[in-house]
Amino acid sequence: MSAKRRAAIVAARRTAVCPRGGALSSLQADELAAPVLAQLLADAGVKPGEVDHVLLGNALYGGGNPARLATLRAGLPSSVPALTIDSQCCSGLDAILLGARLIESGAADCVIAGGAESFSRAPVRMKRPVSPKDDPVAYNRPPFAPPPFTDPDLAEAAARLAADRMILRRDQAAFAVASHEKAMAARPFLAERLVRNGDCWPDQDGFTRRLPLKTALRAPLLQGDGDTGLSAATIACEADGAALVLLRPADILGETSAPIITIRAGVSLGGDPADPALVPIAAARKVLNQAGIAAADLAAIEVMEAYAVQAMVTMADLGLDPGRINNLGGALARGHPIGESGAILAVNLFERLIVQETPAEGSERHGLALIAAAGGLGTAMLFECRSEKVDNF
């Protein structure tokens, strides 16, 4: 990324994440995103007319441009453009990456970006028949890779990965238990930070619970064999929610000694559609190499936990410190609102690097976000938090 103009995250917020059919189930994706967008403006002291663009990741709606609906619902002027992005699980983080590119290029000075998803209100999918005499055909998911590529169900691919690496069910269950434990510990902090839309929405993620290992081990087997298979405890549940950040150029924020977080580097990569869980590993290596940062020097890491095995392989292959990963809890403990999930990683890094523990004056801390998507996609983003005047960037 350009050293002359770097994108800074000046505000970051999200809703609670609730399982499909839970506390947020009556709301569409844009209805979830709009109050978050409005809260960002208040947090950053930005007027609605100052926003140059809104970018929203969404994976399940297949049209309708929920970004535009959310922008208008939030009270922004109708002149503000809005774009919905679909790269499946990567959508929310890709939206933030694209927003950063707009800032870096000088095409925008204020961008709101992130993701929103409502599994509960997503449209029912059907294909029109070729012949008018035939009936429409319902389907659960579109193809993510055409022949001759392999296009496995993601749970199938994750189960094969677990078998190939011999990652036992007990180890996967223990990882899920730890995710819930971290999320439970973070509840008091998150209760003060989650957008509640006039206190109408929950102040905690709906799926987080005290999960004993014995209970996790008794969870039904959903994919794979009895030794390394995936269970209901080690696969993130379908969920609803919204998460967004407000981006501005670091060099126009004015002189301040307050800590700010900037996007140091970011990359979206493609890989083998048969092994989507492995693509973020290559993306992370590329990002860290670009920035000249070692994995051991990362202060905070957010790894998507769509499947326990996916996160565990990522940690092992990159040599990541488990004590620095998903310290607010991961997706196994909160759920997986597909288009939002990548944006949650960015919001969590903002919370961890800026709100919870800011760096000492004159020092810097780095955070890394990683996520995979169907079709063999992966996105990695490196954040830098410094406590010094922004004219030093």
C-alpha positions in Angstrom: 0.0 0.0 0.0 1.1 3.6 -0.6 3.1 5.1 2.1 2.0 8.6 1.1 -1.7 8.2 1.9 -2.8 5.5 4.2 -6.4 4.7 5.3 -7.1 5.0 9.0 -10.0 3.4 10.9 -11.4 6.2 13.0 -14.5 4.3 14.2 -15.6 0.7 14.3 -18.9 -0.9 15.5 -21.0 -4.0 15.2 -24.3 -5.4 16.4 -24.6 -8.5 18.5 -24.4 -11.6 16.5 -27.5 -13.8 17.0 -28.3 -17.3 15.6 -30.7 -17.6 12.8 -34.2 -17.4 14.2 -32.9 -15.5 17.2 -33.2 -12.0 18.6 -32.5 -10.3 15.3 -34.5 -12.6 13.1 -37.2 -10.1 12.1 -34.6 -7.7 10.5 -33.3 -7.5 7.0 -29.6 -7.0 6.4 -30.0 -3.3 5.6 -32.1 -2.8 8.7 -29.2 -4.3 10.8 -26.6 -2.2 9.1 -28.3 1.2 9.2 -28.1 1.9 13.0 -24.4 0.8 12.9 -23.7 3.2 10.1 -25.4 6.0 12.0 -23.4 5.1 15.2 -20.2 5.4 13.3 -21.0 8.9 12.2 -21.7 9.9 15.8 -18.5 8.2 17.1 -16.3 9.9 14.5 -18.1 13.3 14.5 -18.7 13.0 10.8 -21.7 14.7 9.1 -23.8 12.4 6.8 -23.0 14.6 3.8 -19.2 14.1 4.3 -19.4 10.4 3.4 -18.1 9.7 -0.1 -19.0 6.0 -0.4 -20.7 3.1 1.5 -19.4 -0.4 0.8 -21.3 -3.4 2.2 -20.4 -7.1 2.0 -23.4 -9.5 1.7 -23.5 -13.1 0.6 -27.1 -14.4 0.7 -29.3 -11.7 -0.9 -28.3 -12.1 -4.5 -29.4 -8.6 -5.5 -31.3 -5.5 -4.3 -28.1 -3.7 -3.2 -28.7 -3.7 0.6 -25.8 -1.2 0.9 -28.0 1.4 -0.8 -31.0 0.6 1.4 -28.8 0.8 4.6 -27.4 4.2 3.4 -30.8 5.7 3.0 -32.2 4.2 6.1 -29.3 5.7 8.1 -30.3 9.2 6.9 -27.4 9.8 4.6 -28.1 12.1 1.6 -29.4 10.4 -1.5 -26.3 11.6 -3.3 -24.0 9.2 -1.4 -23.3 6.1 -3.6 -23.4 2.6 -2.2 -22.1 -0.7 -3.4 -22.8 -4.2 -2.3 -20.0 -6.8 -2.6 -20.3 -10.5 -2.7 -17.2 -12.6 -2.2 -19.1 -14.9 0.2 -17.3 -15.2 3.6 -14.6 -12.7 2.5 -17.2 -10.0 1.6 -17.0 -7.9 4.8 -13.2 -7.7 4.9 -13.0 -7.3 1.1 -15.4 -4.3 1.4 -13.0 -2.7 3.9 -10.0 -3.5 1.7 -11.8 -1.8 -1.3 -12.6 1.2 0.9 -9.0 1.5 1.9 -8.0 1.4 -1.8 -10.4 4.3 -2.5 -8.8 6.3 0.4 -5.3 5.5 -0.8 -5.9 6.4 -4.4 -7.4 9.8 -3.4 -10.8 8.8 -4.8 -12.5 9.3 -1.4 -11.8 11.0 1.9 -14.5 9.2 3.9 -15.7 5.7 3.4 -18.0 3.5 5.5 -17.3 -0.2 4.8 -18.1 -3.6 6.3 -20.7 -6.3 6.1 -24.2 -7.3 7.0 -26.1 -10.6 6.8 -29.5 -11.9 7.9 -29.7 -15.7 7.5 -33.2 -15.3 9.0 -34.5 -13.0 6.3 -32.4 -14.1 3.3 -34.5 -14.8 0.1 -35.5 -18.3 -0.7 -33.5 -19.3 -3.8 -35.0 -20.9 -6.9 -33.8 -21.2 -10.5 -36.1 -20.4 -13.3 -36.8 -23.3 -15.6 -35.5 -23.5 -19.1 -38.9 -24.4 -20.4 -42.1 -22.5 -19.3 -43.7 -25.9 -18.8 -41.3 -26.8 -16.0 -41.4 -25.7 -12.4 -38.7 -23.6 -10.8 -36.0 -25.5 -9.0 -35.1 -24.6 -5.4 -31.4 -24.7 -4.3 -29.5 -24.0 -1.1 -26.2 -22.7 -2.6 -25.0 -21.5 -6.0 -21.9 -23.1 -7.6 -18.6 -21.5 -6.4 -16.4 -23.1 -9.1 -17.3 -24.5 -12.5 -16.2 -27.8 -14.0 -13.5 -29.1 -14.2 -12.7 -27.6 -10.8 -13.8 -29.4 -7.6 -16.6 -27.5 -5.9 -17.0 -29.3 -2.5 -19.4 -28.3 0.2 -17.4 -26.3 2.7 -18.1 -28.7 5.6 -16.9 -31.6 3.3 -13.7 -29.8 2.5 -13.1 -29.0 6.2 -13.7 -32.6 7.2 -11.3 -33.8 4.6 -8.7 -31.3 5.9 -9.2 -32.6 9.4 -8.7 -36.2 8.2 -5.6 -35.3 6.2 -4.0 -33.5 9.1 -5.3 -36.0 11.7 -6.9 -33.2 13.8 -9.0 -35.2 16.3 -12.5 -34.4 17.3 -11.4 -33.9 20.9 -8.9 -31.3 19.9 -11.4 -29.5 17.7 -13.9 -29.6 20.6 -11.3 -28.2 23.0 -10.7 -25.4 20.5 -14.4 -24.6 20.5 -14.6 -24.6 24.3 -11.7 -22.1 24.4 -13.5 -19.8 21.9 -16.6 -19.8 24.1 -14.5 -19.1 27.2 -12.9 -16.1 25.6 -16.2 -14.8 24.4 -17.8 -15.2 27.8 -14.9 -13.3 29.4 -15.4 -10.5 26.9 -19.1 -10.0 27.5 -18.8 -7.1 30.0 -16.6 -5.2 27.5 -18.7 -5.9 24.5 -21.9 -4.9 26.3 -20.6 -1.3 26.3 -19.6 -1.4 22.7 -22.3 -3.3 20.7 -24.8 -1.2 18.8 -28.2 -1.7 20.4 -30.5 0.6 18.3 -32.0 2.4 21.2 -31.5 -0.5 23.6 -33.9 -2.6 21.4 -31.2 -5.1 20.4 -29.2 -7.5 22.6 -26.0 -6.3 24.3 -24.3 -9.8 23.9 -23.9 -12.3 21.2 -26.7 -14.8 21.3 -24.9 -18.1 20.8 -22.1 -17.6 23.4 -22.3 -19.9 26.3 -20.4 -21.9 29.0 -19.5 -25.0 27.0 -17.9 -27.8 29.0 -15.7 -30.1 27.0 -17.9 -33.1 27.8 -20.9 -31.3 26.2 -18.9 -30.3 23.2 -17.8 -33.9 22.7 -21.4 -35.0 22.8 -22.4 -32.6 20.0 -23.8 -34.4 17.0 -21.4 -35.4 14.2 -22.3 -33.5 11.1 -19.5 -34.3 8.7 -16.6 -36.8 8.5 -15.8 -39.8 10.6 -15.7 -40.5 14.3 -12.1 -39.8 14.7 -11.6 -36.4 13.0 -15.2 -35.4 12.0 -16.9 -32.1 12.5 -19.7 -31.6 15.0 -22.3 -29.1 15.8 -19.8 -27.7 18.4 -17.0 -27.2 15.9 -18.9 -25.6 13.0 -20.0 -22.0 13.4 -23.8 -21.6 13.4 -25.7 -19.6 10.8 -26.4 -16.1 12.2 -27.5 -12.5 11.7 -25.7 -9.2 12.3 -23.8 -6.2 10.9 -20.3 -4.7 11.4 -18.8 -1.6 9.8 -15.9 0.8 10.0 -15.4 4.4 9.1 -12.2 5.1 7.0 -10.4 8.4 6.5 -7.0 9.3 5.3 -4.5 9.4 8.1 -2.9 12.5 6.8 -6.0 14.7 7.1 -6.9 13.8 10.6 -4.8 16.6 12.0 -2.0 16.5 14.6 -2.9 14.3 17.6 -1.0 12.2 20.1 -4.1 9.9 20.4 -3.5 6.4 19.0 -4.9 5.7 15.5 -5.1 2.4 13.6 -4.2 2.3 9.9 -4.4 -0.4 7.3 -0.8 -1.2 6.6 -1.4 -3.9 3.9 -4.1 -6.1 2.5 -4.6 -8.7 -0.1 -7.3 -10.9 -1.6 -6.1 -14.1 -3.2 -7.5 -17.0 -5.1 -6.4 -20.6 -4.7 -7.6 -24.2 -5.2 -11.4 -24.3 -4.8 -11.0 -27.8 -3.4 -9.1 -26.4 -0.4 -10.5 -23.0 0.5 -9.3 -23.1 4.1 -5.7 -23.0 2.9 -5.9 -19.8 0.8 -5.8 -17.3 3.8 -2.5 -18.9 4.8 -0.9 -17.8 1.5 -2.6 -14.4 1.8 -1.2 -13.9 5.3 2.3 -14.8 4.2 2.1 -12.3 1.3 0.8 -9.5 3.5 3.4 -10.0 6.2 6.1 -10.2 3.6 5.0 -6.9 2.0 5.1 -5.2 5.4 8.3 -6.8 6.6 6.5 -8.0 9.8 7.1 -11.4 11.4 4.1 -13.5 12.6 5.8 -13.6 16.0 5.6 -9.8 16.2 1.8 -9.6 15.9 0.1 -8.2 19.0 -3.4 -9.3 18.0 -4.8 -11.8 15.5 -8.3 -12.5 14.3 -8.8 -15.8 12.5 -12.2 -16.8 11.1 -13.6 -19.8 12.9 -16.1 -21.1 10.3 -14.8 -24.5 11.3 -12.5 -25.2 14.2 -10.1 -27.2 12.0 -9.8 -24.3 9.6 -8.6 -22.0 12.3 -6.4 -24.6 13.8 -4.6 -25.4 10.5 -4.1 -21.7 9.9 -2.5 -21.2 13.3 -0.2 -24.1 12.9 0.9 -23.4 9.4 1.7 -19.7 10.1 3.1 -20.4 13.6 0.7 -18.0 15.3 0.7 -17.5 19.0 -2.6 -19.0 20.4 -2.5 -16.4 23.2 -3.0 -13.6 20.7 -5.8 -15.1 18.6 -9.5 -14.2 18.9 -9.2 -12.9 22.4 -12.8 -11.6 22.3 -14.0 -15.0 21.2 -14.3 -16.4 17.7 -17.1 -17.4 15.3 -17.6 -20.7 17.0 -18.8 -18.8 20.0 -20.9 -16.1 18.2 -22.0 -17.6 14.9 -21.3 -16.9 11.2 -23.3 -14.2 9.4 -21.5 -14.8 6.2 -21.2 -11.4 4.6 -20.5 -9.7 8.0 -17.9 -12.2 9.4 -14.9 -10.6 7.8 -15.9 -7.2 9.0 -16.2 -8.5 12.5 -12.5 -9.4 12.4 -11.6 -5.8 11.6 -13.9 -4.4 14.3 -12.5 -6.8 16.9 -8.9 -5.7 16.0 -10.0 -2.1 16.4 -11.4 -2.9 19.8 -8.3 -4.8 20.9 -5.7 -2.4 19.5 -7.4 0.9 20.3 -10.1 0.5 22.9 -8.7 -2.3 25.2 -5.0 -1.8 25.1 -3.4 1.2 23.3 0.3 1.2 22.6 2.7 3.3 24.6 3.5 6.7 23.1 6.0 6.4 20.2 5.4 2.6 19.9 3.4 0.6 17.4 1.4 -2.7 17.5 0.2 -4.8 14.6 -2.9 -6.9 14.1 -3.8 -9.4 11.4 -7.2 -10.5 10.1 -7.7 -13.7 8.1 -10.7 -15.3 6.4 -11.4 -17.9 3.7 -14.3 -18.1 1.3 -16.1 -20.7 -0.9 -14.6 -21.1 -4.3 -11.0 -20.9 -3.1 -10.7 -17.3 -1.9 -8.9 -15.8 1.0 -8.3 -12.3 2.4 -5.7 -11.0 4.8 -5.4 -7.5 6.2 -2.6 -6.1 8.4 -3.4 -3.2 10.8 -1.0 -0.9 12.5 -1.7 1.0 15.7 0.6 3.8 16.7 0.4 6.4 19.4 2.1 9.4 18.0 1.3 12.4 15.7 -0.3 11.2 12.4 2.0 13.5 10.4 4.7 10.9 11.0 3.0 8.3 8.8 
